């Protein structure tokens, strides 16, 4: 009898990247919805929801960036997939840009 070759090694899943993308979508999608609905002239009163969503956007953006950085580090260390963590990092940085621009714009 001949020995069978070992089965090919399965590559792991980028769990932290998936969690970070899911967390990013929890706040990004409602914020985008409020922005798009606020563009309708009859719905200008919805902008007050932005005051509620803006701090949540900052908190969630920080959590997403931290999870994505940890996911990238784990992926590099294990030589596993890290593409979803990179996408989560980009989305997390984009989540932090609007509050940062509002903060910088009010300081000028």
DRENMIZA-750453 format. One record per residue (C-alpha): x, y, z; residue in three letters; residue number from 1. Coordinates in nm, 3 decimals, m for minus. Example, Ala and Ser with C-alpha at 12.3 -4.5 7.8 and 13.67 -1.06 7.14 Angstrom:
2
{{1.230, m0.450, 0.780}, "ALA", 1}
{{1.367, m0.106, 0.714}, "SER", 2}
***
This chain:
108
{{0.000, 0.000, 0.000}, "UNK", 1}
{{0.116, 0.347, m0.077}, "UNK", 2}
{{0.073, 0.626, 0.170}, "UNK", 3}
{{m0.164, 0.900, 0.077}, "UNK", 4}
{{m0.030, 1.252, 0.066}, "UNK", 5}
{{m0.144, 1.473, 0.352}, "UNK", 6}
{{m0.454, 1.676, 0.277}, "UNK", 7}
{{m0.395, 2.036, 0.176}, "UNK", 8}
{{m0.390, 2.274, 0.468}, "UNK", 9}
{{m0.699, 2.490, 0.496}, "UNK", 10}
{{m0.644, 2.858, 0.526}, "UNK", 11}
{{m0.800, 3.025, 0.825}, "UNK", 12}
{{m1.077, 3.280, 0.822}, "UNK", 13}
{{m1.021, 3.645, 0.907}, "UNK", 14}
{{m1.266, 3.648, 1.199}, "UNK", 15}
{{m1.159, 3.985, 1.340}, "UNK", 16}
{{m1.199, 4.145, 0.998}, "UNK", 17}
{{m1.548, 4.003, 0.960}, "UNK", 18}
{{m1.646, 4.126, 1.308}, "UNK", 19}
{{m1.502, 4.471, 1.232}, "UNK", 20}
{{m1.692, 4.500, 0.904}, "UNK", 21}
{{m2.016, 4.396, 1.076}, "UNK", 22}
{{m1.963, 4.654, 1.351}, "UNK", 23}
{{m1.889, 4.920, 1.091}, "UNK", 24}
{{m2.210, 4.847, 0.905}, "UNK", 25}
{{m2.418, 4.882, 1.224}, "UNK", 26}
{{m2.355, 5.257, 1.242}, "UNK", 27}
{{m2.244, 5.348, 0.890}, "UNK", 28}
{{m2.565, 5.240, 0.719}, "UNK", 29}
{{m2.802, 5.436, 0.950}, "UNK", 30}
{{m2.574, 5.742, 0.926}, "UNK", 31}
{{m2.577, 5.720, 0.547}, "UNK", 32}
{{m2.955, 5.680, 0.555}, "UNK", 33}
{{m2.997, 5.991, 0.771}, "UNK", 34}
{{m2.771, 6.185, 0.536}, "UNK", 35}
{{m2.959, 6.076, 0.224}, "UNK", 36}
{{m3.303, 6.134, 0.378}, "UNK", 37}
{{m3.186, 6.476, 0.501}, "UNK", 38}
{{m3.118, 6.581, 0.143}, "UNK", 39}
{{m3.492, 6.568, 0.070}, "UNK", 40}
{{m3.628, 6.922, 0.131}, "UNK", 41}
{{m3.936, 6.802, 0.322}, "UNK", 42}
{{m3.722, 6.589, 0.557}, "UNK", 43}
{{m3.483, 6.854, 0.687}, "UNK", 44}
{{m3.600, 6.788, 1.042}, "UNK", 45}
{{m3.416, 6.454, 1.042}, "UNK", 46}
{{m3.075, 6.621, 1.084}, "UNK", 47}
{{m3.111, 6.603, 1.464}, "UNK", 48}
{{m3.047, 6.228, 1.430}, "UNK", 49}
{{m2.699, 6.323, 1.312}, "UNK", 50}
{{m2.632, 6.457, 1.661}, "UNK", 51}
{{m2.710, 6.113, 1.799}, "UNK", 52}
{{m2.525, 5.918, 1.530}, "UNK", 53}
{{m2.208, 6.130, 1.527}, "UNK", 54}
{{m2.076, 6.017, 1.868}, "UNK", 55}
{{m2.173, 5.659, 1.784}, "UNK", 56}
{{m1.984, 5.694, 1.456}, "UNK", 57}
{{m1.670, 5.802, 1.643}, "UNK", 58}
{{m1.691, 5.527, 1.907}, "UNK", 59}
{{m1.767, 5.256, 1.654}, "UNK", 60}
{{m1.497, 5.386, 1.420}, "UNK", 61}
{{m1.233, 5.360, 1.692}, "UNK", 62}
{{m1.343, 5.005, 1.781}, "UNK", 63}
{{m1.340, 4.904, 1.412}, "UNK", 64}
{{m0.991, 5.048, 1.357}, "UNK", 65}
{{m0.854, 4.869, 1.666}, "UNK", 66}
{{m1.011, 4.536, 1.565}, "UNK", 67}
{{m0.884, 4.575, 1.209}, "UNK", 68}
{{m0.528, 4.648, 1.323}, "UNK", 69}
{{m0.534, 4.345, 1.553}, "UNK", 70}
{{m0.677, 4.136, 1.267}, "UNK", 71}
{{m0.399, 4.249, 1.033}, "UNK", 72}
{{m0.134, 4.171, 1.295}, "UNK", 73}
{{m0.280, 3.824, 1.359}, "UNK", 74}
{{m0.304, 3.759, 0.984}, "UNK", 75}
{{0.058, 3.856, 0.927}, "UNK", 76}
{{0.177, 3.648, 1.221}, "UNK", 77}
{{m0.016, 3.337, 1.116}, "UNK", 78}
{{0.042, 3.399, 0.744}, "UNK", 79}
{{m0.331, 3.384, 0.695}, "UNK", 80}
{{m0.581, 3.598, 0.509}, "UNK", 81}
{{m0.600, 3.963, 0.606}, "UNK", 82}
{{m0.787, 4.128, 0.319}, "UNK", 83}
{{m1.111, 4.174, 0.514}, "UNK", 84}
{{m0.918, 4.336, 0.800}, "UNK", 85}
{{m0.762, 4.580, 0.552}, "UNK", 86}
{{m1.109, 4.664, 0.417}, "UNK", 87}
{{m1.232, 4.711, 0.776}, "UNK", 88}
{{m0.938, 4.943, 0.849}, "UNK", 89}
{{m1.023, 5.159, 0.548}, "UNK", 90}
{{m1.392, 5.170, 0.643}, "UNK", 91}
{{m1.303, 5.254, 1.004}, "UNK", 92}
{{m1.081, 5.542, 0.893}, "UNK", 93}
{{m1.357, 5.666, 0.663}, "UNK", 94}
{{m1.595, 5.654, 0.959}, "UNK", 95}
{{m1.364, 5.886, 1.153}, "UNK", 96}
{{m1.318, 6.141, 0.873}, "UNK", 97}
{{m1.657, 6.328, 0.895}, "UNK", 98}
{{m1.640, 6.388, 1.274}, "UNK", 99}
{{m1.275, 6.494, 1.236}, "UNK", 100}
{{m1.366, 6.740, 0.961}, "UNK", 101}
{{m1.647, 6.883, 1.175}, "UNK", 102}
{{m1.408, 6.919, 1.469}, "UNK", 103}
{{m1.135, 7.085, 1.261}, "UNK", 104}
{{m1.385, 7.302, 1.076}, "UNK", 105}
{{m1.533, 7.437, 1.399}, "UNK", 106}
{{m1.186, 7.519, 1.532}, "UNK", 107}
{{m1.100, 7.744, 1.238}, "UNK", 108}
***
